[in-house]
């Protein structure tokens, strides 16, 4: 499952920008993760690649309302006590804020 998600993220990053930086970041993360934690390589790669993609993304919509995705994640977790549900709710809120016009 994580392998498919990683491949989809890498392909989408390369198709949206038509730049080589996205796939190269993915390969770089994979190389570092192989050296640092070969047994947990995929988990480390996904975490590092996700952080790098977020750092590169246009954050203007989130800067307007920076606490909302975090608040939604925390509230959902306190309400339902389900980690995946709370992470999904926060991620969807973050994506919705990025999709809104500035």
N, C-alpha and C positions, 0 to 999 in steps of 0.2 A: 504494500500500500504506500509506504513512504517513498519507495523507489519511483512509483508512478507519479506521485505528487511532485517529487524533485524534477523529474523529466518534464512534466507539464509546466512547472515554473520556469525552467530553463528555456524551453521552446517558446513560451509566451513572452518572456523577456527579450528573446532574440527577434521575435516577429513584431512586437510593438514598436521597438525602436530601430529595427533593422541595423543595429550596431552589434559589433562583436564583443562589447564589454560585458554583457549579461552572461553569455555562455563561458567567457573567460573567467568571470568571477566564480561561476559554478565550478569550473575545473580547478581553480585555485583553492577554493574551499575544500574540494574533495582531496586535493593533494595534501593540504595542511592537516585535515582530519585523519588521513591515512597515517601520517607521521605521529600525530598526537594521541589518537585513540582508535587503533585499527579494529578493535572489537565492537566499538560503538560508532563506527564511521558515519553511517547514514544519519543518525540522530545529530551528530555534531555538524555535519554538512548542512542539514536542513536548518538548524538553528542559526548557523553563521550566514548562510545564504539569505535567509529571511531577514536577518538584521541588516545585512548589506543592501538588500533591495529596499527596505524601509528607509535606510539612510539616503539612498539615491532618489527616492520618490519625491514628487512635488508635495510638500507638506502645507501648502497655503490654506487649504480647507480645514485641516486639523489645527493649524495655529489659531484659527478664529475660535475654535471650541476645543481646546486641548484636553479637557478633563472628561468629556462626554464618553468616549469609548472606554476609558478606565472606570468611570462611574457605572456604566452599563454592565461591564464585566463583573465588578464587585457586587452590584445589586443582584444580578442574576445568580451569582454564586451563593450569596447570603439567602436568597429566596428558595432556590431549588437544591443547593448543595451538590450540583453536578458540574464537574470540571469542564467536560467537553461542551456542555450546553453554554456555560458562561463564557468560554473562550470563543465559541461560535457567535454568540450575541455581541461580544465586544468587537470581533473581527468584522461582522456585518455592519455594525455602527461605524467603524472606522472607514470601511469601503463606501458606505453611503455618504459620509462627510466628504470623502475625496471626489465622489461623483457630483456633488452639488456645485453649481457655478459659484465662483468667488464673489 
